[in-house]
């Protein structure tokens, strides 16, 4: 059994060592552009080039070290190739932490307190009612469900929207195109956790964000391609949106001259809401490879038609 690694912008050597320890019966090598490549059974990748896919026509499965596989969708992949994403690997608790922090910062007006403290002002703000701040989660997969449960633990009303019907205790679930407008109208805070697909690209535009309750807040932790930047800025400037916390962007790193950096109602973080944890990811990948070798089914196989 041979495993090959193609980890753009990641150091592959620690992954190689970890997979060798977890699967001592496997040969694990690192793909080098332009160098002859031994045929591999499995690949572990992040943003691989087409040249890598073309060099490995016999792959049985391609493991992506992230929850989102949008970087793989433009590639020409063999129809028989199984693409497998990480189910969680320590990301869901990080995502829940990040979203709850951003939500509570807006709800409790901690940004205002921070500004007052820098100015030397001892200030007071009237407490808000959680019932007036319903939170909507777009995308109810592994990460979205964990975020919804975490938000609910702070006693905010929680709504969720997904492509297909879901049932989650404590969450009012909406689904499909017919349910989108009704979902948005319920939200004072919108958390985006959708996969990026042709259907969801540019979904968060002037029309969609304009359906949110006045004074709403956007928290985007999915992909920058979901948001139409100009429409978000216009809705913030006119006051329909009160703020936005953005962790992902169309171009990363975010260009120095981008208006998001300096907008007073936008908080920027550098795509750090939920980082891939190497040890947990290696354990999950090794477990799934062992299952495939036995002929057992595995979770996390991507449907190319849906893009997730």
Backbone as CSV, one residue per row, in Angstrom:
resi,resn,N_x,N_y,N_z,CA_x,CA_y,CA_z,C_x,C_y,C_z
1,UNK,0.855,-1.195,0.000,0.000,0.000,0.000,0.893,1.249,0.000
2,UNK,0.582,2.175,-0.892,1.379,3.401,-0.976,0.469,4.614,-0.819
3,UNK,0.931,5.576,-0.015,0.239,6.844,0.208,1.165,7.955,-0.247
4,UNK,0.626,8.915,-0.986,1.434,10.052,-1.404,0.807,11.341,-0.890
5,UNK,1.645,12.318,-0.547,1.199,13.578,0.040,1.429,14.723,-0.938
6,UNK,0.416,15.589,-1.054,0.555,16.831,-1.830,-0.137,17.919,-1.027
7,UNK,0.627,18.605,-0.192,0.069,19.541,0.782,0.571,20.942,0.505
8,UNK,-0.074,21.622,-0.417,0.303,22.990,-0.762,0.199,23.886,0.471
9,UNK,1.246,24.676,0.707,1.306,25.633,1.828,1.322,24.948,3.190
10,UNK,1.559,23.661,3.242,1.720,22.945,4.508,3.027,22.163,4.460
11,UNK,3.700,22.037,5.595,4.907,21.223,5.643,4.505,19.759,5.624
12,UNK,4.884,19.008,4.581,4.416,17.623,4.489,5.153,16.648,5.399
13,UNK,6.369,16.980,5.830,7.167,16.009,6.582,6.503,15.540,7.878
14,UNK,5.910,16.429,8.699,5.227,15.919,9.905,4.047,15.016,9.567
15,UNK,3.341,15.291,8.483,2.247,14.418,8.058,2.796,13.068,7.622
16,UNK,3.916,13.096,6.919,4.539,11.844,6.482,4.929,10.989,7.688
17,UNK,5.558,11.602,8.679,5.975,10.863,9.865,4.771,10.314,10.623
18,UNK,3.718,11.121,10.743,2.538,10.679,11.462,1.820,9.530,10.773
19,UNK,1.721,9.580,9.447,1.060,8.497,8.713,1.904,7.227,8.740
20,UNK,3.221,7.369,8.699,4.080,6.190,8.800,3.914,5.503,10.154
21,UNK,3.769,6.305,11.209,3.579,5.723,12.542,2.211,5.063,12.671
22,UNK,1.186,5.693,12.059,-0.171,5.163,12.179,-0.407,3.967,11.275
23,UNK,0.298,3.920,10.134,0.129,2.843,9.159,1.512,2.298,8.788
24,UNK,2.154,1.560,9.701,3.529,1.110,9.464,3.671,0.194,8.252
25,UNK,2.573,-0.382,7.796,2.642,-1.267,6.631,2.643,-0.491,5.319
26,UNK,2.453,0.841,5.370,2.326,1.644,4.164,3.634,2.342,3.818
27,UNK,3.883,2.501,2.521,4.930,3.400,2.046,4.303,4.781,1.882
28,UNK,4.902,5.784,2.519,4.357,7.141,2.479,5.413,8.065,1.892
29,UNK,5.097,8.680,0.747,6.067,9.582,0.133,5.440,10.941,-0.133
30,UNK,6.282,11.877,-0.508,5.871,13.259,-0.762,6.015,13.539,-2.247
31,UNK,4.950,14.023,-2.859,4.979,14.326,-4.285,5.852,15.545,-4.568
32,UNK,6.697,15.425,-5.550,7.563,16.524,-5.971,7.212,16.884,-7.412
33,UNK,6.815,18.116,-7.696,6.460,18.493,-9.068,7.606,18.203,-10.041
34,UNK,7.289,17.557,-11.128,8.272,17.280,-12.158,9.091,16.034,-11.945
35,UNK,9.021,15.459,-10.745,9.804,14.256,-10.453,8.962,13.015,-10.739
36,UNK,9.593,11.909,-11.118,8.839,10.673,-11.325,8.107,10.277,-10.033
37,UNK,6.857,9.842,-10.181,6.039,9.495,-9.012,5.625,8.036,-9.085
38,UNK,5.876,7.297,-7.998,5.421,5.916,-7.935,3.904,5.885,-7.827
39,UNK,3.238,4.942,-8.470,1.771,4.855,-8.381,1.323,4.659,-6.933
40,UNK,0.370,5.456,-6.507,-0.106,5.402,-5.125,-1.536,4.891,-5.077
41,UNK,-1.890,4.319,-3.943,-3.256,3.872,-3.704,-4.120,4.977,-3.115
42,UNK,-3.505,5.797,-2.254,-4.232,6.851,-1.571,-3.398,8.131,-1.610
43,UNK,-4.087,9.274,-1.585,-3.404,10.562,-1.535,-3.998,11.405,-0.418
44,UNK,-3.142,12.162,0.245,-3.565,13.131,1.253,-3.166,14.499,0.722
45,UNK,-4.145,15.392,0.558,-3.885,16.609,-0.210,-4.479,17.848,0.461
46,UNK,-3.919,18.971,0.057,-4.539,20.274,0.282,-4.226,21.125,-0.935
47,UNK,-5.259,21.547,-1.657,-5.145,22.383,-2.865,-4.135,21.808,-3.856
48,UNK,-4.294,20.555,-4.269,-3.331,19.973,-5.206,-3.493,20.557,-6.604
49,UNK,-2.423,20.621,-7.389,-2.557,21.056,-8.783,-3.071,19.922,-9.662
50,UNK,-3.521,20.288,-10.848,-3.995,19.267,-11.781,-2.888,18.288,-12.137
51,UNK,-1.639,18.775,-12.161,-0.510,17.898,-12.506,-0.400,16.728,-11.538
52,UNK,-0.717,16.957,-10.271,-0.669,15.868,-9.304,-1.740,14.824,-9.619
53,UNK,-2.956,15.268,-9.901,-4.042,14.347,-10.225,-3.684,13.537,-11.472
54,UNK,-3.136,14.206,-12.468,-2.777,13.521,-13.713,-1.669,12.498,-13.499
55,UNK,-0.791,12.749,-12.516,0.338,11.845,-12.270,-0.060,10.611,-11.473
56,UNK,-1.300,10.607,-10.933,-1.746,9.489,-10.084,-3.110,8.975,-10.556
57,UNK,-3.167,8.365,-11.740,-4.462,7.915,-12.264,-5.049,6.709,-11.535
58,UNK,-4.241,6.015,-10.719,-4.726,4.800,-10.069,-5.173,4.978,-8.638
59,UNK,-5.355,6.215,-8.178,-5.756,6.444,-6.791,-7.124,5.826,-6.486
60,UNK,-7.206,5.198,-5.323,-8.485,4.666,-4.852,-9.276,5.717,-4.072
61,UNK,-8.565,6.621,-3.380,-9.245,7.653,-2.602,-8.302,8.837,-2.422
62,UNK,-8.912,10.018,-2.372,-8.190,11.271,-2.202,-8.693,11.903,-0.915
63,UNK,-7.821,12.029,0.090,-8.212,12.586,1.385,-7.818,14.056,1.456
64,UNK,-8.813,14.912,1.680,-8.599,16.349,1.766,-8.476,16.748,3.230
65,UNK,-7.402,17.474,3.603,-7.181,17.784,5.025,-7.952,19.035,5.444
66,UNK,-9.235,19.011,5.216,-10.107,20.099,5.597,-11.542,19.650,5.425
67,UNK,-12.470,20.456,5.964,-13.881,20.123,5.823,-14.422,20.544,4.473
68,UNK,-13.870,21.632,3.892,-14.325,22.127,2.599,-13.474,21.575,1.467
69,UNK,-14.135,21.206,0.376,-13.413,20.623,-0.765,-13.546,21.493,-2.008
70,UNK,-13.884,22.778,-1.846,-14.110,23.637,-3.007,-12.863,23.795,-3.869
71,UNK,-11.656,23.674,-3.270,-10.429,23.793,-4.069,-10.249,22.618,-5.019
72,UNK,-10.942,21.504,-4.743,-10.828,20.329,-5.603,-11.824,20.353,-6.759
73,UNK,-12.900,21.112,-6.625,-13.978,21.043,-7.600,-13.573,21.479,-9.007
74,UNK,-12.670,22.476,-9.161,-12.297,22.851,-10.534,-11.398,21.830,-11.229
75,UNK,-10.865,20.856,-10.494,-9.935,19.895,-11.084,-10.684,18.837,-11.892
76,UNK,-9.983,18.257,-12.849,-10.518,17.115,-13.595,-10.160,15.849,-12.823
77,UNK,-11.139,15.310,-12.124,-10.928,14.127,-11.302,-11.521,12.906,-12.001
78,UNK,-10.859,11.758,-11.923,-11.440,10.536,-12.492,-12.804,10.259,-11.863
79,UNK,-13.789,9.877,-12.662,-15.145,9.647,-12.122,-15.178,8.606,-11.004
80,UNK,-14.252,7.653,-11.051,-14.263,6.587,-10.050,-13.533,6.964,-8.759
81,UNK,-12.860,8.119,-8.738,-12.044,8.488,-7.577,-12.932,8.948,-6.422
82,UNK,-12.742,8.344,-5.262,-13.452,8.767,-4.061,-12.718,9.942,-3.436
83,UNK,-13.429,11.051,-3.228,-12.887,12.212,-2.520,-13.466,12.194,-1.111
84,UNK,-12.581,12.282,-0.112,-12.999,12.145,1.280,-12.551,13.384,2.053
85,UNK,-13.491,13.991,2.754,-13.180,15.158,3.579,-13.078,14.740,5.044
86,UNK,-12.468,15.610,5.837,-12.433,15.371,7.277,-13.821,15.584,7.864
87,UNK,-14.231,14.700,8.759,-15.533,14.838,9.400,-15.510,15.928,10.468
88,UNK,-14.446,15.988,11.223,-14.349,16.953,12.315,-12.875,17.183,12.635
89,UNK,-12.233,16.180,13.206,-10.807,16.237,13.541,-10.464,17.474,14.370
90,UNK,-11.305,17.755,15.356,-11.024,18.860,16.276,-11.462,20.223,15.794
91,UNK,-12.087,20.309,14.612,-12.470,21.616,14.083,-13.788,22.128,14.650
92,UNK,-14.716,21.229,14.981,-16.050,21.701,15.362,-16.026,22.471,16.673
93,UNK,-15.237,22.029,17.648,-15.193,22.755,18.918,-14.524,24.114,18.729
94,UNK,-13.516,24.186,17.868,-12.904,25.485,17.570,-13.909,26.426,16.920
95,UNK,-14.681,25.888,15.965,-15.666,26.718,15.281,-16.721,27.217,16.246
96,UNK,-17.155,26.343,17.165,-18.148,26.755,18.154,-17.588,27.858,19.055
97,UNK,-16.337,27.714,19.468,-15.694,28.758,20.279,-15.696,30.097,19.552
98,UNK,-15.266,30.054,18.298,-15.127,31.290,17.523,-16.476,31.977,17.356
99,UNK,-17.491,31.207,16.943,-18.801,31.799,16.685,-19.400,32.353,17.969
100,UNK,-19.303,31.602,19.063,-19.855,32.096,20.325,-19.136,33.360,20.792
101,UNK,-17.827,33.407,20.599,-17.078,34.611,20.962,-17.564,35.809,20.154
102,UNK,-17.684,35.634,18.831,-18.120,36.733,17.976,-19.549,37.151,18.307
103,UNK,-20.425,36.164,18.505,-21.819,36.452,18.843,-21.916,37.247,20.137
104,UNK,-21.249,36.777,21.180,-21.358,37.435,22.485,-20.694,38.806,22.463
105,UNK,-19.631,38.935,21.694,-18.985,40.254,21.571,-19.964,41.284,21.004
106,UNK,-20.721,40.882,19.979,-21.717,41.800,19.411,-22.883,42.001,20.378
107,UNK,-23.412,40.910,20.916,-24.601,40.987,21.760,-24.349,41.808,23.018
108,UNK,-23.203,41.590,23.656,-22.883,42.304,24.897,-22.208,43.654,24.649
109,UNK,-22.010,43.986,23.375,-21.403,45.261,22.986,-20.003,45.442,23.565
110,UNK,-19.254,44.364,23.612,-17.905,44.440,24.150,-16.997,45.302,23.273
111,UNK,-17.288,45.387,21.974,-16.490,46.271,21.133,-16.652,47.724,21.570
112,UNK,-17.880,48.089,21.953,-18.107,49.442,22.454,-17.408,49.694,23.775
113,UNK,-17.433,48.713,24.670,-16.725,48.853,25.942,-15.218,48.991,25.722
114,UNK,-14.695,48.215,24.748,-13.254,48.300,24.463,-12.884,49.694,23.961
115,UNK,-13.720,50.256,23.082,-13.449,51.605,22.579,-13.519,52.637,23.704
116,UNK,-14.503,52.483,24.589,-14.616,53.412,25.713,-13.411,53.294,26.650
117,UNK,-12.956,52.064,26.885,-11.811,51.876,27.777,-10.556,52.520,27.192
118,UNK,-10.374,52.392,25.871,-9.206,53.029,25.254,-9.265,54.547,25.397
119,UNK,-10.494,55.105,25.434,-10.664,56.550,25.585,-10.727,56.981,27.045
120,UNK,-10.608,56.023,27.959,-10.642,56.360,29.376,-12.031,56.663,29.896
121,UNK,-13.065,56.114,29.245,-14.448,56.359,29.664,-15.002,55.147,30.403
122,UNK,-15.641,55.409,31.557,-16.337,54.375,32.323,-17.793,54.396,31.851
123,UNK,-18.213,53.369,31.092,-19.500,53.446,30.401,-20.441,52.339,30.860
124,UNK,-21.710,52.510,30.491,-22.735,51.527,30.836,-23.687,51.399,29.657
125,UNK,-24.078,50.175,29.350,-25.054,49.929,28.305,-26.179,49.062,28.865
126,UNK,-27.390,49.367,28.438,-28.548,48.626,28.926,-28.467,47.171,28.456
127,UNK,-28.666,46.209,29.356,-28.634,44.799,28.945,-29.674,44.504,27.869
128,UNK,-29.293,43.658,26.929,-30.191,43.260,25.862,-30.869,41.933,26.207
129,UNK,-31.991,41.681,25.550,-32.729,40.440,25.740,-32.311,39.430,24.672
130,UNK,-31.954,38.232,25.106,-31.573,37.195,24.142,-32.703,36.866,23.163
131,UNK,-33.933,36.982,23.623,-35.068,36.699,22.751,-35.108,37.629,21.544
132,UNK,-34.472,38.786,21.662,-34.439,39.751,20.564,-33.266,39.496,19.615
133,UNK,-32.476,38.447,19.892,-31.281,38.181,19.091,-31.274,36.728,18.586
134,UNK,-32.276,36.356,17.811,-32.260,35.000,17.254,-31.069,34.807,16.314
135,UNK,-30.460,33.648,16.408,-29.259,33.329,15.633,-29.621,32.297,14.576
136,UNK,-29.204,32.556,13.343,-29.432,31.620,12.253,-28.133,30.999,11.787
137,UNK,-28.111,29.673,11.671,-26.931,28.939,11.219,-27.215,28.432,9.803
138,UNK,-26.453,28.880,8.837,-26.587,28.387,7.462,-25.586,27.246,7.269
139,UNK,-26.108,26.041,7.043,-25.257,24.868,6.922,-25.311,24.066,8.204
140,UNK,-25.918,22.883,8.162,-26.135,22.087,9.374,-25.442,20.736,9.284
141,UNK,-24.202,20.756,8.779,-23.386,19.555,8.811,-22.776,19.369,10.189
142,UNK,-21.652,18.658,10.241,-21.001,18.382,11.529,-20.650,19.680,12.247
143,UNK,-20.053,20.627,11.522,-19.656,21.883,12.149,-20.876,22.730,12.509
144,UNK,-21.828,22.822,11.589,-22.999,23.647,11.843,-23.827,23.158,13.013
145,UNK,-23.975,21.847,13.124,-24.748,21.312,14.243,-24.049,21.597,15.571
146,UNK,-22.722,21.460,15.600,-21.991,21.747,16.843,-22.126,23.215,17.225
147,UNK,-22.043,24.105,16.236,-22.201,25.539,16.505,-23.615,25.828,17.009
148,UNK,-24.621,25.233,16.372,-26.002,25.474,16.789,-26.221,25.061,18.242
149,UNK,-25.671,23.917,18.633,-25.840,23.452,20.014,-25.111,24.379,20.997
150,UNK,-23.936,24.863,20.598,-23.185,25.754,21.478,-23.917,27.084,21.670
151,UNK,-24.452,27.626,20.592,-25.209,28.874,20.684,-26.447,28.670,21.557
152,UNK,-27.118,27.539,21.382,-28.297,27.254,22.187,-27.994,27.154,23.669
153,UNK,-26.782,26.719,24.007,-26.413,26.612,25.425,-26.383,27.972,26.108
154,UNK,-26.224,29.042,25.319,-26.272,30.397,25.883,-27.685,30.984,25.831
155,UNK,-28.657,30.146,25.496,-30.085,30.473,25.551,-30.517,31.498,24.518
156,UNK,-29.806,31.571,23.401,-30.289,32.342,22.263,-31.281,31.478,21.473
157,UNK,-32.323,32.076,20.897,-33.145,31.310,19.951,-32.280,30.925,18.750
158,UNK,-32.390,29.687,18.294,-31.535,29.199,17.213,-32.388,28.668,16.064
159,UNK,-32.097,29.175,14.867,-32.692,28.673,13.634,-31.573,28.096,12.780
160,UNK,-31.912,27.146,11.940,-30.929,26.562,11.046,-31.502,26.415,9.652
161,UNK,-30.632,26.529,8.655,-31.057,26.342,7.256,-30.080,25.409,6.566
162,UNK,-30.622,24.471,5.815,-29.804,23.524,5.070,-30.497,23.214,3.749
163,UNK,-29.743,22.586,2.879,-30.282,22.243,1.557,-31.401,21.210,1.665
164,UNK,-31.217,20.252,2.553,-32.197,19.190,2.746,-32.699,19.224,4.190
165,UNK,-33.833,18.601,4.478,-34.404,18.672,5.839,-33.464,18.083,6.891
166,UNK,-33.409,18.757,8.045,-32.645,18.275,9.195,-33.517,18.416,10.444
167,UNK,-33.211,17.594,11.447,-33.877,17.703,12.739,-32.804,17.756,13.815
168,UNK,-32.747,18.864,14.551,-31.778,19.053,15.625,-32.542,19.587,16.833
169,UNK,-32.405,18.912,17.937,-33.120,19.329,19.144,-32.745,20.758,19.522
170,UNK,-33.769,21.571,19.776,-33.546,22.946,20.185,-33.317,23.925,19.046
171,UNK,-33.357,23.446,17.802,-33.115,24.295,16.633,-34.347,24.261,15.738
172,UNK,-34.840,25.428,15.351,-35.931,25.509,14.380,-35.300,25.377,12.999
173,UNK,-35.542,24.258,12.338,-34.853,23.949,11.085,-35.692,24.344,9.874
174,UNK,-35.044,24.998,8.921,-35.628,25.372,7.642,-34.785,24.700,6.562
175,UNK,-35.358,24.540,5.370,-34.562,23.907,4.324,-35.040,24.332,2.938
176,UNK,-34.126,24.179,1.993,-34.443,24.383,0.589,-34.636,25.835,0.212
177,UNK,-34.716,26.069,-1.088,-34.885,27.431,-1.598,-36.175,28.054,-1.079
178,UNK,-37.226,27.247,-0.949,-38.508,27.792,-0.489,-38.460,28.235,0.966
179,UNK,-37.546,27.663,1.740,-37.469,28.018,3.153,-36.470,29.095,3.486
180,UNK,-35.717,29.587,2.467,-34.606,30.505,2.752,-35.077,31.869,3.237
181,UNK,-36.041,32.487,2.530,-36.471,33.824,2.925,-37.087,33.829,4.315
182,UNK,-37.893,32.807,4.626,-38.486,32.736,5.953,-37.439,32.564,7.029
183,UNK,-36.407,31.781,6.743,-35.295,31.607,7.679,-34.596,32.930,7.926
184,UNK,-34.243,33.634,6.863,-33.498,34.887,6.999,-34.285,35.923,7.796
185,UNK,-35.595,35.970,7.588,-36.418,36.953,8.276,-36.437,36.739,9.785
186,UNK,-36.076,35.532,10.241,-36.054,35.227,11.673,-34.748,35.631,12.345
187,UNK,-33.731,36.022,11.571,-32.357,36.124,12.094,-31.934,37.551,12.404
188,UNK,-31.404,37.727,13.595,-30.701,38.966,13.965,-29.195,38.766,13.817
189,UNK,-28.759,37.516,13.918,-27.355,37.157,13.685,-27.359,36.008,12.680
190,UNK,-26.562,36.144,11.629,-26.460,35.097,10.611,-25.051,34.536,10.624
191,UNK,-24.949,33.214,10.834,-23.660,32.520,10.836,-23.596,31.654,9.587
192,UNK,-22.605,31.912,8.734,-22.483,31.147,7.495,-21.474,30.024,7.650
193,UNK,-21.977,28.775,7.484,-21.135,27.584,7.524,-21.391,26.689,6.306
194,UNK,-21.875,27.278,5.234,-22.196,26.510,4.039,-20.934,26.078,3.294
195,UNK,-20.990,24.945,2.596,-19.915,24.639,1.649,-20.002,25.592,0.462
196,UNK,-18.874,25.858,-0.167,-18.864,26.720,-1.355,-19.060,25.853,-2.589
197,UNK,-20.169,26.050,-3.255,-20.506,25.326,-4.473,-21.010,26.348,-5.494
198,UNK,-21.200,25.955,-6.756,-21.773,26.906,-7.719,-23.120,27.466,-7.266
199,UNK,-23.894,26.688,-6.506,-25.201,27.153,-6.048,-25.082,28.151,-4.892
200,UNK,-24.037,28.041,-4.072,-23.924,28.927,-2.903,-22.978,30.101,-3.129
201,UNK,-22.210,30.091,-4.205,-21.309,31.216,-4.467,-22.125,32.495,-4.652
202,UNK,-21.688,33.572,-4.006,-22.357,34.881,-4.052,-23.762,34.856,-3.439
203,UNK,-24.066,33.849,-2.624,-25.399,33.750,-2.035,-25.683,34.897,-1.077
204,UNK,-24.654,35.355,-0.370,-24.853,36.416,0.618,-24.650,37.761,-0.064
205,UNK,-25.699,38.200,-0.753,-25.657,39.452,-1.501,-26.636,40.459,-0.898
206,UNK,-26.867,41.555,-1.617,-27.742,42.607,-1.097,-29.159,42.073,-0.827
207,UNK,-29.643,41.217,-1.716,-30.995,40.683,-1.540,-31.071,39.784,-0.303
208,UNK,-30.145,38.825,-0.202,-30.201,37.855,0.889,-29.936,38.524,2.229
209,UNK,-28.857,39.277,2.324,-28.532,39.943,3.583,-29.581,40.994,3.937
210,UNK,-30.219,41.561,2.918,-31.264,42.542,3.163,-32.515,41.951,3.777
211,UNK,-32.659,40.605,3.735,-33.800,39.937,4.344,-33.645,39.779,5.852
212,UNK,-32.436,39.968,6.344,-32.208,39.843,7.783,-32.903,40.970,8.536
213,UNK,-33.125,40.759,9.826,-33.743,41.791,10.638,-32.865,43.041,10.673
214,UNK,-33.472,44.228,10.766,-32.669,45.463,10.853,-31.710,45.402,12.040
215,UNK,-30.486,45.887,11.806,-29.474,45.846,12.853,-28.824,44.492,13.011
216,UNK,-28.897,43.656,11.973,-28.365,42.296,12.040,-26.848,42.287,11.944
217,UNK,-26.300,41.127,12.282,-24.848,40.915,12.280,-24.553,39.671,11.449
218,UNK,-23.506,39.727,10.642,-23.053,38.576,9.865,-21.765,38.032,10.465
219,UNK,-21.706,36.708,10.635,-20.474,36.021,11.034,-20.173,35.013,9.926
220,UNK,-19.119,35.241,9.159,-18.796,34.349,8.043,-17.537,33.560,8.360
221,UNK,-17.707,32.241,8.517,-16.586,31.348,8.822,-16.501,30.220,7.798
222,UNK,-17.148,30.399,6.653,-17.175,29.348,5.632,-16.164,29.648,4.531
223,UNK,-16.561,30.441,3.524,-15.674,30.843,2.443,-15.993,32.270,2.033
224,UNK,-14.964,32.991,1.600,-15.159,34.366,1.172,-16.031,34.483,-0.061
225,UNK,-16.036,33.438,-0.892,-16.822,33.466,-2.113,-18.317,33.471,-1.902
226,UNK,-18.776,33.241,-0.676,-20.211,33.316,-0.403,-20.709,34.763,-0.377
227,UNK,-19.827,35.699,-0.033,-20.231,37.082,0.232,-19.899,37.972,-0.955
228,UNK,-20.869,38.789,-1.364,-20.606,39.848,-2.335,-20.106,41.054,-1.540
229,UNK,-18.815,41.306,-1.613,-18.185,42.294,-0.738,-18.859,43.663,-0.821
230,UNK,-19.124,44.134,-2.030,-19.696,45.469,-2.212,-21.084,45.564,-1.582
231,UNK,-21.863,44.490,-1.674,-23.201,44.513,-1.084,-23.130,44.529,0.441
232,UNK,-22.200,43.782,1.005,-22.036,43.798,2.461,-21.659,45.190,2.935
233,UNK,-20.717,45.819,2.270,-20.299,47.160,2.666,-21.459,48.154,2.569
234,UNK,-22.249,48.051,1.504,-23.366,48.976,1.335,-24.398,48.809,2.450
235,UNK,-24.683,47.580,2.851,-25.666,47.344,3.907,-25.145,47.767,5.279
236,UNK,-23.846,47.671,5.493,-23.259,48.198,6.731,-23.319,49.724,6.746
237,UNK,-23.009,50.334,5.617,-22.959,51.801,5.561,-24.340,52.438,5.692
238,UNK,-25.383,51.733,5.205,-26.728,52.295,5.315,-27.380,51.968,6.658
239,UNK,-26.737,51.102,7.458,-27.233,50.800,8.788,-28.131,49.588,8.882
240,UNK,-28.463,48.947,7.751,-29.304,47.748,7.855,-28.574,46.639,8.611
241,UNK,-27.265,46.517,8.382,-26.436,45.608,9.169,-25.653,46.419,10.187
242,UNK,-25.588,45.890,11.409,-24.878,46.594,12.478,-23.413,46.206,12.563
243,UNK,-23.056,45.035,11.998,-21.664,44.611,12.100,-21.436,43.309,11.364
244,UNK,-20.162,42.973,11.218,-19.785,41.714,10.583,-18.461,41.256,11.169
245,UNK,-18.378,39.960,11.454,-17.124,39.322,11.825,-16.779,38.361,10.697
246,UNK,-15.630,38.593,10.055,-15.259,37.861,8.849,-13.927,37.150,9.057
247,UNK,-13.934,35.840,8.839,-12.720,35.044,8.984,-12.196,34.546,7.641
248,UNK,-12.994,34.687,6.584,-12.637,34.149,5.272,-12.918,35.194,4.198
249,UNK,-12.142,35.138,3.104,-12.183,36.204,2.117,-11.950,35.646,0.718
250,UNK,-12.374,36.401,-0.288,-12.206,35.957,-1.675,-10.733,35.797,-2.026
251,UNK,-9.914,36.725,-1.550,-8.470,36.651,-1.745,-7.815,36.575,-0.381
252,UNK,-6.991,35.543,-0.187,-6.292,35.385,1.093,-4.793,35.229,0.846
253,UNK,-3.950,35.961,1.593,-4.300,36.944,2.615,-5.126,38.107,2.053
254,UNK,-5.944,38.698,2.898,-6.753,39.834,2.503,-5.832,40.979,2.069
255,UNK,-6.009,41.509,0.846,-5.119,42.578,0.366,-5.096,43.783,1.309
256,UNK,-3.936,44.405,1.407,-3.748,45.507,2.357,-4.669,46.685,2.079
257,UNK,-5.094,46.860,0.828,-5.937,48.003,0.495,-7.424,47.668,0.501
258,UNK,-7.791,46.486,0.982,-9.200,46.106,0.984,-9.942,46.901,2.058
259,UNK,-11.139,47.410,1.739,-11.871,48.235,2.719,-12.303,47.488,3.973
260,UNK,-12.344,46.160,3.947,-12.709,45.424,5.161,-11.763,45.728,6.316
261,UNK,-10.485,45.965,6.010,-9.495,46.177,7.070,-9.867,47.352,7.978
262,UNK,-10.408,48.406,7.380,-10.549,49.659,8.127,-12.003,50.051,8.374
263,UNK,-12.949,49.187,7.982,-14.346,49.541,8.213,-14.654,49.437,9.708
264,UNK,-15.280,50.457,10.283,-15.485,50.457,11.748,-16.445,49.382,12.244
265,UNK,-17.237,48.791,11.354,-18.203,47.780,11.791,-17.789,46.363,11.407
266,UNK,-16.570,46.198,10.933,-16.101,44.883,10.515,-14.927,44.447,11.376
267,UNK,-14.984,43.220,11.863,-13.856,42.594,12.557,-13.269,41.536,11.630
268,UNK,-11.973,41.599,11.398,-11.272,40.688,10.497,-10.382,39.754,11.300
269,UNK,-10.440,38.455,10.991,-9.465,37.500,11.517,-8.915,36.687,10.340
270,UNK,-7.682,36.160,10.444,-6.970,35.594,9.293,-7.236,34.106,9.052
271,UNK,-8.494,33.757,8.744,-8.883,32.366,8.438,-8.372,31.423,9.534
272,UNK,-8.781,31.738,10.742,-8.278,30.983,11.893,-9.396,30.440,12.772
273,UNK,-10.648,30.508,12.306,-11.770,30.070,13.145,-11.635,28.613,13.554
274,UNK,-11.203,27.758,12.636,-11.044,26.333,12.951,-9.898,25.792,12.123
275,UNK,-8.781,25.540,12.772,-7.596,25.047,12.085,-7.563,23.519,12.104
276,UNK,-7.003,22.950,11.045,-6.837,21.508,10.995,-5.825,21.067,12.049
277,UNK,-6.210,20.137,12.896,-5.325,19.597,13.921,-4.679,18.331,13.371
278,UNK,-3.360,18.353,13.237,-2.668,17.302,12.489,-2.833,15.922,13.121
279,UNK,-2.637,15.809,14.420,-2.694,14.483,15.045,-4.074,13.858,14.895
280,UNK,-5.128,14.659,15.143,-6.495,14.152,15.007,-6.799,13.789,13.557
281,UNK,-6.309,14.610,12.625,-6.571,14.358,11.207,-5.877,13.087,10.739
282,UNK,-4.633,12.907,11.143,-3.901,11.695,10.749,-4.593,10.454,11.286
283,UNK,-5.041,10.509,12.539,-5.733,9.353,13.117,-6.999,9.025,12.335
284,UNK,-7.747,10.068,11.944,-8.979,9.840,11.193,-8.682,9.279,9.801
285,UNK,-7.688,9.840,9.115,-7.337,9.363,7.774,-6.847,7.917,7.833
286,UNK,-5.986,7.623,8.801,-5.463,6.253,8.934,-6.593,5.270,9.201
287,UNK,-7.538,5.658,10.041,-8.680,4.782,10.345,-9.493,4.513,9.078
288,UNK,-9.689,5.524,8.268,-10.491,5.349,7.059,-9.741,4.534,6.001
289,UNK,-8.433,4.734,5.891,-7.670,3.912,4.953,-7.724,2.451,5.366
290,UNK,-7.575,2.187,6.647,-7.664,0.800,7.128,-9.035,0.204,6.821
291,UNK,-10.080,1.014,6.960,-11.423,0.530,6.653,-11.560,0.213,5.161
292,UNK,-11.026,1.084,4.310,-11.093,0.836,2.869,-10.318,-0.422,2.496
293,UNK,-9.203,-0.651,3.151,-8.417,-1.850,2.868,-9.200,-3.113,3.229
294,UNK,-10.071,-3.000,4.241,-10.897,-4.149,4.632,-12.159,-4.272,3.778
295,UNK,-12.417,-3.231,2.982,-13.637,-3.233,2.187,-14.838,-2.679,2.919
296,UNK,-14.606,-1.970,4.043,-15.699,-1.404,4.832,-16.065,-0.012,4.333
297,UNK,-17.305,0.428,4.539,-17.703,1.795,4.164,-17.080,2.819,5.105
298,UNK,-16.953,4.060,4.628,-16.411,5.144,5.449,-17.315,6.364,5.331
299,UNK,-17.211,7.237,6.331,-17.954,8.496,6.308,-17.111,9.572,5.626
300,UNK,-17.775,10.645,5.228,-17.070,11.799,4.681,-16.817,11.760,3.194
301,UNK,-17.383,10.771,2.469,-17.192,10.711,1.019,-18.015,11.829,0.373
302,UNK,-17.373,12.599,-0.495,-17.996,13.773,-1.095,-18.820,13.350,-2.319
303,UNK,-19.998,13.938,-2.446,-20.827,13.776,-3.636,-20.415,14.859,-4.630
304,UNK,-19.730,14.525,-5.731,-19.260,15.560,-6.662,-20.393,16.411,-7.226
305,UNK,-21.574,15.837,-7.374,-22.693,16.585,-7.926,-23.133,17.705,-6.984
306,UNK,-22.998,17.482,-5.669,-23.381,18.496,-4.688,-22.228,19.390,-4.285
307,UNK,-21.008,18.852,-4.364,-19.843,19.622,-3.972,-19.517,19.547,-2.499
308,UNK,-20.115,18.569,-1.773,-19.798,18.383,-0.353,-20.244,16.989,0.072
